[in-house]
Amino acid sequence: MVKSKIVSFTTRFIIPLLLVSAFIPPVELTDVPGGSKSGEGSCGFDGDTDSYGMGVRLGAYIQYLTSIFVYNLSPSEAASMRGVTTCFQIAMLGGLIAITITRGENLFAVEALVILLICLSGAFSSLAWPWHRKRRTSLPQFIDVAPSNIGAVIRIALGTGMCAYGVWYSFIGLDMMLHPSCTSSVFFFARINLYGWFRVLLKVSFVVGLVLCTALLLTTAVAIGLDCYEWHRDWMTAELDETDEDALLPRPYWKSVLASVAAMCVFVVVVELTLHWNTINNIYKCNSTGQLFPVIVGAAGLSRLLCVVLTSFAKGDLRFGR
């Protein structure tokens, strides 16, 4: 299966690579190329609370963590939670594009990276969700290649958009945005310079991700086209299927859940240390409507999941994954 191969690749290659990188000595933060963009003499700045303030970050973290466990503990809540998580990611990516356009050269490079990482961290929650498979008579090999619903297209297109922005950011955006040497630090199992070898890693990662997401998007479009063709061909004789598809989905393996949680935790550490090391101020309070809204939405989702799980446990019909 595509997802099991992704998880296997992550556990066999990516995680060992990250562990090895932990022993790489920290890079000395020296001046970076960029002329007037280096902004010497201005260390630290006031952050954008509407884009990555405390409330926004907490709401996203809670929502993503809830979404990882919701399918394993409550399949009936999976569809709605999937939609909320997707909306969070769309809002974050849309906000990132908006401030990139409006602030332009006045946007700090680390700000764009932080928002992009928050978007990407939500993608790892999808590893804990099995994709719906549909038995079809036309090209049955597509059963194991792509999901077959419009929601999957939206999520894959969202991932494609994130990777596309990442490609632009790593190749062009980093040179256009503000990047003083004292505010260009990122965490990658050590404090390193964003404009060193880490930039090369970003380029490779986003290019590969864009290629994979584009290929998956195309195969998904073909799968949906086959579904439409079969529906048009058989709609006169087809019987109404009122089965709850989410209830029939196979339960995910716990190792995929643990891999998703581990990956999300790494992203959280990267985001928080990057904010701290670059002396970004006024982003550690949750005292406005824009800050409270995502926290309340995330907490409400978590509370609903706990309520459903406790109710199911009391009834004796709680189902866990494999």
VEXDREN-2710 file (C-alpha; in Angstrom, 1 decimal):
% VEXDREN-2710
k/r/px/py/pz
1/MET/0.0/0.0/0.0
2/VAL/1.1/3.5/-0.7
3/LYS/0.7/4.8/2.9
4/SER/2.4/1.7/4.4
5/LYS/5.4/2.3/2.1
6/ILE/5.5/5.9/3.1
7/VAL/5.6/5.0/6.8
8/SER/8.2/2.3/6.2
9/PHE/10.4/4.7/4.2
10/THR/10.0/7.2/7.0
11/THR/11.0/4.8/9.8
12/ARG/13.9/3.2/7.8
13/PHE/15.5/6.2/6.2
14/ILE/14.2/9.6/7.3
15/ILE/14.3/9.0/11.0
16/PRO/17.8/7.5/11.0
17/LEU/18.9/10.5/8.9
18/LEU/17.5/12.9/11.4
19/LEU/19.2/11.0/14.3
20/VAL/22.5/11.2/12.4
21/SER/22.0/14.9/11.9
22/ALA/21.8/15.4/15.6
23/PHE/25.5/14.8/15.9
24/ILE/26.3/17.5/13.3
25/PRO/28.0/20.4/15.2
26/PRO/26.1/23.6/15.2
27/VAL/26.9/26.0/12.3
28/GLU/28.3/29.3/13.3
29/LEU/25.8/32.0/12.4
30/THR/27.8/34.4/10.3
31/ASP/26.7/37.0/7.8
32/VAL/24.6/35.7/5.0
33/PRO/24.5/36.8/1.3
34/GLY/21.8/39.2/0.4
35/GLY/23.2/42.8/0.6
36/SER/20.5/45.1/1.9
37/LYS/18.4/42.2/2.9
38/SER/20.6/41.2/5.7
39/GLY/19.3/44.0/7.8
40/GLU/22.2/44.3/10.2
41/GLY/21.6/46.1/13.5
42/SER/18.0/44.8/13.9
43/CYS/18.0/41.6/15.9
44/GLY/14.5/40.4/16.9
45/PHE/11.2/41.8/15.8
46/ASP/7.5/41.8/16.7
47/GLY/5.7/38.7/15.3
48/ASP/2.4/38.5/13.4
49/THR/0.0/37.3/16.0
50/ASP/-2.8/36.7/13.5
51/SER/-0.6/34.3/11.5
52/TYR/1.4/32.4/14.1
53/GLY/0.5/33.8/17.5
54/MET/0.1/31.6/20.6
55/GLY/-3.6/31.0/20.0
56/VAL/-3.1/30.1/16.4
57/ARG/-0.3/27.6/17.2
58/LEU/-2.1/26.0/20.1
59/GLY/-5.3/25.6/18.1
60/ALA/-3.4/24.0/15.2
61/TYR/-1.4/21.7/17.5
62/ILE/-4.6/20.5/19.4
63/GLN/-6.5/20.1/16.2
64/TYR/-3.8/18.1/14.5
65/LEU/-3.2/15.9/17.5
66/THR/-6.9/15.2/17.9
67/SER/-7.2/14.3/14.2
68/ILE/-4.5/11.7/14.6
69/PHE/-6.4/9.8/17.2
70/VAL/-10.0/10.4/16.1
71/TYR/-10.0/7.7/13.5
72/ASN/-8.5/5.0/15.7
73/LEU/-11.0/5.7/18.5
74/SER/-14.1/7.0/16.8
75/PRO/-14.5/6.2/13.1
76/SER/-17.9/8.0/13.0
77/GLU/-16.1/11.3/13.8
78/ALA/-13.4/10.9/11.2
79/ALA/-15.1/12.6/8.3
80/SER/-16.0/15.8/10.2
81/MET/-12.6/16.0/11.9
82/ARG/-10.9/15.5/8.5
83/GLY/-12.9/18.5/7.2
84/VAL/-11.9/20.7/10.1
85/THR/-8.3/19.8/9.8
86/THR/-8.3/20.6/6.1
87/CYS/-9.9/23.9/6.8
88/PHE/-7.1/24.7/9.3
89/GLN/-4.5/23.9/6.7
90/ILE/-6.3/25.9/4.0
91/ALA/-6.5/28.9/6.3
92/MET/-2.8/28.7/7.2
93/LEU/-1.7/28.3/3.6
94/GLY/-4.0/31.1/2.5
95/GLY/-2.7/33.4/5.2
96/LEU/0.9/32.6/4.3
97/ILE/0.3/33.5/0.6
98/ALA/-1.5/36.6/1.7
99/ILE/1.2/38.0/3.9
100/THR/3.8/37.0/1.3
101/ILE/2.0/39.2/-1.2
102/THR/1.1/42.1/1.0
103/ARG/4.3/42.4/3.0
104/GLY/6.7/41.3/0.2
105/GLU/10.3/42.2/1.0
106/ASN/9.3/43.3/4.5
107/LEU/8.5/39.7/5.4
108/PHE/11.1/37.9/7.5
109/ALA/12.2/34.5/6.0
110/VAL/11.8/32.7/9.4
111/GLU/8.2/33.9/9.6
112/ALA/7.3/32.3/6.3
113/LEU/9.1/29.1/7.3
114/VAL/7.2/28.9/10.6
115/ILE/3.8/29.3/9.0
116/LEU/4.7/26.7/6.3
117/LEU/5.9/24.2/8.9
118/ILE/2.5/24.6/10.8
119/CYS/0.8/23.8/7.6
120/LEU/2.9/20.8/6.9
121/SER/2.6/19.4/10.4
122/GLY/-1.1/18.9/9.7
123/ALA/-0.3/16.7/6.8
124/PHE/1.2/14.0/9.1
125/SER/-2.1/13.6/10.8
126/SER/-3.3/12.1/7.5
127/LEU/-0.9/9.2/7.9
128/ALA/-3.2/7.8/10.6
129/TRP/-6.2/7.7/8.3
130/PRO/-6.7/4.8/5.9
131/TRP/-7.8/6.0/2.4
132/HIS/-11.1/4.7/1.1
133/ARG/-10.7/2.1/-1.6
134/LYS/-13.4/1.3/-4.2
135/ARG/-13.6/-1.8/-6.1
136/ARG/-14.0/-0.9/-9.8
137/THR/-14.1/-3.0/-12.9
138/SER/-12.2/-0.5/-15.0
139/LEU/-8.4/-0.5/-14.4
140/PRO/-8.7/-2.3/-11.0
141/GLN/-5.0/-1.6/-10.3
142/PHE/-6.0/2.0/-9.3
143/ILE/-7.6/0.4/-6.2
144/ASP/-4.2/0.5/-4.5
145/VAL/-2.9/3.7/-6.1
146/ALA/-5.3/6.5/-5.2
147/PRO/-8.3/7.3/-3.0
148/SER/-11.5/7.9/-4.9
149/ASN/-13.4/10.8/-3.4
150/ILE/-13.4/14.6/-3.9
151/GLY/-12.2/15.2/-0.3
152/ALA/-9.0/13.3/-1.2
153/VAL/-8.5/15.6/-4.2
154/ILE/-8.8/18.6/-2.0
155/ARG/-6.3/17.3/0.5
156/ILE/-3.8/16.2/-2.1
157/ALA/-4.2/19.5/-4.0
158/LEU/-3.5/21.3/-0.7
159/GLY/-0.3/19.3/-0.2
160/THR/0.7/20.1/-3.7
161/GLY/0.1/23.8/-3.0
162/MET/2.3/23.6/0.1
163/CYS/5.1/22.0/-1.8
164/ALA/4.8/24.5/-4.6
165/TYR/5.1/27.4/-2.2
166/GLY/8.0/25.5/-0.6
167/VAL/9.8/25.3/-3.9
168/TRP/9.3/29.0/-4.6
169/TYR/10.4/29.8/-1.0
170/SER/13.6/27.8/-1.0
171/PHE/14.7/28.8/-4.5
172/ILE/13.5/32.5/-4.7
173/GLY/11.7/33.7/-1.6
174/LEU/14.6/33.3/0.8
175/ASP/16.7/35.8/-1.2
176/MET/13.8/38.3/-1.4
177/MET/12.8/38.2/2.3
178/LEU/14.5/39.9/5.2
179/HIS/17.1/37.7/6.8
180/PRO/19.4/39.4/9.3
181/SER/22.2/37.0/10.4
182/CYS/20.9/37.2/14.0
183/THR/17.4/36.2/13.0
184/SER/18.1/33.3/10.5
185/SER/18.3/30.4/12.9
186/VAL/16.3/27.2/12.7
187/PHE/16.2/24.0/14.7
188/PHE/17.2/20.7/13.0
189/PHE/18.4/18.7/15.9
190/ALA/20.9/21.6/16.4
191/ARG/20.9/25.4/16.0
192/ILE/21.8/26.0/12.3
193/ASN/21.7/28.7/9.7
194/LEU/18.6/28.8/7.5
195/TYR/20.9/29.8/4.6
196/GLY/23.4/27.0/4.9
197/TRP/23.0/23.4/4.0
198/PHE/19.5/23.4/5.4
199/ARG/18.4/25.5/2.4
200/VAL/19.7/22.8/0.1
201/LEU/17.7/20.2/2.1
202/LEU/14.6/22.4/1.8
203/LYS/15.0/22.6/-2.0
204/VAL/15.4/18.8/-2.4
205/SER/12.5/18.0/0.0
206/PHE/10.0/20.4/-1.6
207/VAL/10.9/19.4/-5.2
208/VAL/10.5/15.7/-4.4
209/GLY/7.3/16.4/-2.5
210/LEU/5.9/18.5/-5.4
211/VAL/6.6/15.7/-7.9
212/LEU/5.0/13.0/-5.7
213/CYS/2.0/15.1/-4.9
214/THR/1.5/16.1/-8.5
215/ALA/1.6/12.4/-9.5
216/LEU/-0.8/11.4/-6.8
217/LEU/-3.1/14.2/-7.8
218/LEU/-3.2/13.0/-11.4
219/THR/-3.8/9.3/-10.4
220/THR/-6.6/10.5/-8.0
221/ALA/-8.2/12.5/-10.8
222/VAL/-8.1/9.4/-13.1
223/ALA/-9.6/7.3/-10.3
224/ILE/-12.5/9.7/-9.8
225/GLY/-13.0/9.8/-13.6
226/LEU/-13.3/6.0/-13.6
227/ASP/-15.9/6.2/-10.7
228/CYS/-17.9/8.7/-12.7
229/TYR/-17.8/6.5/-15.8
230/GLU/-18.9/3.5/-13.9
231/TRP/-21.7/5.4/-12.1
232/HIS/-22.9/6.7/-15.5
233/ARG/-22.8/3.3/-17.0
234/ASP/-24.5/1.4/-14.1
235/TRP/-26.8/4.1/-12.5
236/MET/-29.9/2.6/-14.0
237/THR/-29.3/-0.8/-12.3
238/ALA/-27.3/0.3/-9.3
239/GLU/-28.8/-0.3/-5.8
240/LEU/-28.7/2.4/-3.2
241/ASP/-25.8/1.7/-0.8
242/GLU/-26.5/3.3/2.6
243/THR/-23.5/1.7/4.2
244/ASP/-21.4/4.1/6.3
245/GLU/-18.1/4.0/4.3
246/ASP/-16.1/5.3/7.3
247/ALA/-17.3/2.5/9.4
248/LEU/-16.0/0.0/6.8
249/LEU/-12.6/1.4/6.5
250/PRO/-9.8/-0.8/7.9
251/ARG/-8.4/0.4/11.2
252/PRO/-4.9/1.9/11.0
253/TYR/-1.9/0.3/12.5
254/TRP/-0.7/1.9/15.7
255/LYS/2.7/2.3/14.3
256/SER/1.3/4.8/11.7
257/VAL/-0.3/6.7/14.6
258/LEU/3.0/6.7/16.5
259/ALA/4.9/7.8/13.4
260/SER/2.4/10.6/12.9
261/VAL/2.7/11.8/16.5
262/ALA/6.5/11.6/16.4
263/ALA/6.6/13.6/13.2
264/MET/4.2/16.2/14.5
265/CYS/6.2/16.6/17.7
266/VAL/9.4/17.2/15.7
267/PHE/7.6/19.9/13.8
268/VAL/6.3/21.5/17.0
269/VAL/9.8/21.6/18.4
270/VAL/11.2/23.1/15.2
271/VAL/8.5/25.8/15.2
272/GLU/8.8/26.8/18.9
273/LEU/12.6/26.8/19.0
274/THR/12.8/28.8/15.8
275/LEU/10.5/31.4/17.2
276/HIS/12.5/31.5/20.4
277/TRP/16.0/31.7/18.9
278/ASN/15.1/34.4/16.5
279/THR/13.8/36.7/19.3
280/ILE/10.3/37.1/17.8
281/ASN/8.3/39.1/20.3
282/ASN/4.6/39.5/21.2
283/ILE/3.6/36.0/20.1
284/TYR/3.2/34.3/23.5
285/LYS/-0.1/35.7/24.6
286/CYS/-3.6/34.6/23.8
287/ASN/-5.7/37.7/24.4
288/SER/-7.6/38.5/21.3
289/THR/-10.5/37.1/19.2
290/GLY/-8.1/36.0/16.5
291/GLN/-6.1/34.1/19.1
292/LEU/-9.0/32.6/21.0
293/PHE/-11.0/31.3/18.0
294/PRO/-8.5/28.6/16.8
295/VAL/-7.9/27.5/20.4
296/ILE/-11.6/27.1/21.1
297/VAL/-12.2/25.2/17.8
298/GLY/-9.3/22.8/18.6
299/ALA/-10.4/22.3/22.2
300/ALA/-14.0/21.7/21.1
301/GLY/-12.9/19.0/18.7
302/LEU/-10.8/17.4/21.4
303/SER/-13.7/17.6/23.9
304/ARG/-16.1/16.0/21.5
305/LEU/-13.7/13.2/20.8
306/LEU/-13.3/12.5/24.6
307/CYS/-17.0/12.6/25.0
308/VAL/-17.6/10.1/22.2
309/VAL/-14.8/7.8/23.4
310/LEU/-16.1/7.8/27.0
311/THR/-19.6/7.1/25.9
312/SER/-18.5/4.2/23.7
313/PHE/-16.4/2.9/26.5
314/ALA/-19.4/3.0/28.9
315/LYS/-21.5/1.1/26.3
316/GLY/-18.8/-1.5/25.8
317/ASP/-18.5/-1.0/22.1
318/LEU/-15.2/1.0/21.9
319/ARG/-13.1/-0.2/19.0
320/PHE/-9.4/0.3/18.8
321/GLY/-7.2/-0.1/15.8
322/ARG/-4.8/-2.9/15.2
END
